[in-house]
Amino acid sequence: MNKRSAGILLPISSLPAKYGIGDFGPGALDFAKFLHDAGQKMWQVLPLTTIDPGCGNSPYSPTSAFAGNYLLVSPERLVEDNLLLADELNRLAAKYDFDKDPSRIDYESAREFKTEVLNAACKRYLRLGGGKFEAFRKGTEWLRDFSLFSVIKQVQGGAPWYEWPEELKHKDPDAIRKFKAEYSNEIMRQEFYQFIFFTQATKLKEHLKELGIELIGDVPLYVTRDCADVWQSPELFDFDEDLNPVTVAGVPPDYFSATGQLWGNPTYKWDAMEQQGFKWWLDRLKNLLGLFDRVRIDHFRGLVAYWAVPYGEETAKVGEWVDVPYEKFFACLKENFPSMPFWAENLGIITPDVEELRKKMELPGMLVLHFAFGNPADSPYAPHNHTRDSVVYTGTHDNNTSRGWFENDATEEEIKNFSSYVGRDIMDGYIFTSEVTRLAVSSVADTAIIPMQDYLRLGAEARINVPSTPSGNWAWRMTEGAIPDGLADRIKAACSLYGRV
C-alpha cells in the first residue's frame, strides 16, 4: 500500500437491521454511504463464514472454510430481486420480536427467521426458473460436500460428524449415495442459501468499489473439528486412523497466561498439503478474494510454525513448535496472488523469522495502541516506533472499546504514561477515546483502522469479544440512528489533516 488511507472496523452482523442481525441490506448501504462521506477508503469486517451456536457463534470457529453465513442475507434484497413477496416477508417477520434489544444480535430468532425466508425464496426461485443458480452449483467445487455435510448434521440432530454412524462418519460410498437420494431437496436448499449469500455479498463489494472503498476480510487460520472440510478431507489434518485428533492448536504459556491458550482446533498435515500443491489453501483464499479486496490472515505466525498440543491435554503447557514449509507455501501464494492482497495479524510474541517472512512478502503488520503505554519508550505499538508497512488500530475485535479499556482495564501506570505522551492529564474515557483515535490517524503507518465503537465513544457494553470466554460474545450491534449528525465530516477533516483522504 503506497498511499496513506483510513478505514473503519465494523462487522456486517453489527449493522443496524430489522431482523435480529446486521446483514447485506439497507444498513450496509447506509454504512457504505457514511464511509464515503467520511473520506474512508476501507471497511474492515470479521469473517463471514458459517457459525455454530455450540461455539458461541464465533466467526473464528467456522464450520466451513468456504461457505458463507446465511444469517447475513438481506430479506429486503430478496424482495428487491423478486425472490420474495413483501407481504410474505411481513407475514414471516410478524412471528418474531426483533425489537426487544436492538443493541444485541438475536441469533436464535435470526436463524429461524432467515431459514424460513430463504426456504420461501428458494420455492419462488425454482417456480420462476433461472440459470444463475445452476451455474453457481456447477462452478463451485466445495458446495456439494458442504451442503451434504450440513444436511447430514441436521438429520443427526446436530451431532458432530465424528459421532455420526460409522458409514456416514467414514463416507461409505453406498451410504452417501443413499443419503443424497433421500435428502436431495434438503441438500439443494443448502446450496441455494449459499447462492444467495454469495450473490448479495458480491453485490455489496461491487457497490463499495463504485464508492472507492475496499472491503477488508478476515481468514481464521484454523477451522473447527466439526467442520465440513475436516470431514471431507481428514487426510489434510493431524488425525489418526480412527479420525481422532493427534494434536490440536494453541499457543504456549507466556507473560499473559501461565498455562497458554488451548484452542482445540485440529492442526494441519502440511506435508499432505504440500503434496497437493497447497490446493486447499489456494482455493480458500481465492474464494475469499471473490468477496473481499484484501484479507487479514489471523494468527499469521502459525503459517511459519505452530504450537501443537497432544490431544487430550487440559492446557497448552505441554506441546511443541512444529515448522511449516512456509518458504514453499508463500512462494506458491506469490505465484497465484502476485499482488499479495493480505495483511498479517502479527500480535503477541513474534519471533524474528515471522517478521522476516512478513517483510519479505511485503505484508502489512498490525499495531494496536492499547498495547503501547505500559512501557511506551520501547513498545513497537507506541506511535514514535511505528513503521509505514503497518495497519494501526486503537483496538481490535478482541480488545475492549477504547473508552471501556480506559474505564475498566488500563492500569494507573498506563493512564499516567498516556497522559505524559499526549502532554495533558487524561481523566475521562471520552477524552481518552478522542486522543487515542487521533494518535492512530496521525501515525506514520500507511493505514489506520478505527473500530466504529470508538468513533461513537461507546463503553464496555459495546465490546465484541472477550478472548477465552465461551459465551456472551459476538453480539454487539450498532442501533439505528446511533451515528450523530456531523460525525462523517469530523472524521473526514481529521483524516484529511493527516493525509489519509
Secondary structure, DSSP 8 states (H G I E B T S, - for coil): --S-EEEEE--GGGS--SSSS--SSHHHHHHHHHHHHTT--EEE----B---GGGTT-TTS-S-SS-B-GGG--HHHHHHTTSS-HHHHHHHHTTS-TTS-TTB--HHHHHHHHHHHHHHHHHHHHHH--SHHHHHHHH-TTHHHHHHHHHHHHHTTT--GGGS-HHHHTT-HHHHHHHHHHTHHHHHHHHHHHHHHHHHHHHHHHHHHHTT-EEEEEE-S---SS-HHHHH-GGGB-B-TTS-BSEEEEE---SS-TT-EEEEEE-B-HHHHHHTTTHHHHHHHHHHHTT-SEEEETTGGGGTEEEEEETT-SSSSS-EEEE--HHHHHHHHHHH-TT--EEE---SS--HHHHHHHHHTT--EEEEGGGSSSSTTT-TTSGGG--SSEEEES--TTS--HHHIIIII--HHHHHHHHHHHTS----HHHHHHHHHHHHHHSSSSEEEEEHHHHTT--GGG----TT--SS-S-B---TT-S-TTHHHHHHHHHHHTT--
